[in-house]
């Protein structure tokens, strides 16, 4: 997902995004997840040529996206977004590729939040 979001924002290396950089997040994150991206003046539409995918079926979209803000902490995000702090580990595991240290969330980082 980081690669797709980087492509959507014309970022060459998704591992090198400066703090404070504004990222465009599509209104329908499943567009990024399913690889149906097209860049068209700050909006997205299904691409005429979808990105290459594996032969296995696509999973249903089971999460939404949230952009970390200054001052966010994982326990509060878990409470606010999932209704309980007991799901903090689940939130951390789902985002282990972008949350390296759960005690230091980086503003601008886009995380997945389970829908249920």
N, C-alpha and C positions, 0 to 999 in steps of 0.2 A: 504494500500500500504506500509506503514511503516513496518508492520509485515513481509510482503513478502520480502522486501528489507533487513530487518534484517536477515531473514532466509537465504537469498542468500549469505549474508556476514558472516554467522555463528555467529551472535550476539544474545545472549540470551534474552536481554531486549531492544526493540527498543526505550524505553524511557531513556535509559542510554548509550548514545553514546558519547564518549569523543571528545571534540573539536580537530580538526586536524586529526582525524582518517580517513584513506583513505577507501572509499567504492568502491566496484566494482559495476558498473552500466552496465546492459546488453545492447548490441547494439539495441535490440528490447525490449523496456520497456513493450510492451503489453504481453510479456511472463510472467512478474511479475504480471501484472494486471489480466490476465486470469488464473493465478494459475498453469501454465504449467512449473513449475520450476524443474530443475534437476541440481545438482551440479556436474560438471565434469571438473576438472582441469582448473579453471578460465573461462570456457565457459559454455553456457547453451544449452540445447536441450529439446524438449518436454519430460516431465516425463512420465514414463510408467503408473503411477497412479496419475492423477491430484488431486490437493487438493479438499476437499469437497466444493461444491458450493451450492447456493440456487437454487430453481427450476425456478426462473425467468430467462429470457434470458439475456445473457451478453450484456452490452451496447457496442457500437462501440467505439474504442479508439479515444477520442476526444482531447487528449493532448499529449505533449511530456514532457520529464523530463529535469530539469536543476539543477545542484549542485551549491549552494550558495558559493561564493568565498569571501575572505577577502576584505572589501571595497565595496561590493555590497550594493546598496540601492534599495528599491522597486520601486521608481519612475523611476530610470535609467533602471532597469530591464524591467519595463513595456514599456519604450520607445524603448529599444534595441530589446526586444523579441516580442513585440506586435505592435510596430510602433507608439505608442502614450502613453502619460502619463495618458490619460483619462481612460485607462483600469486598472489602478493600483488597484482600489477597487475590480475589478473582480479577479485579480491575488491573492489578499489578501484573498478573500472569498473562492476561490478554494483551498487554502492552509491553511485554518484556523486551521487545525489539527496539522500543523507543524510550522506555523508562529504565535507565541504567541504575539509578540510585533513587529509590522511592522517597527518600528524605530530601531530595533536591530536584524538584520538578523544574524543567526549563521552560520559561514562557515562550509561547509560539509552537511548542510541540503539540502535534495533533494525535489524540489518543482515541481508541475505540471504546465505546461504552455499550455493554450488553443491553438489548432492548427489553428483556423480561425482568 
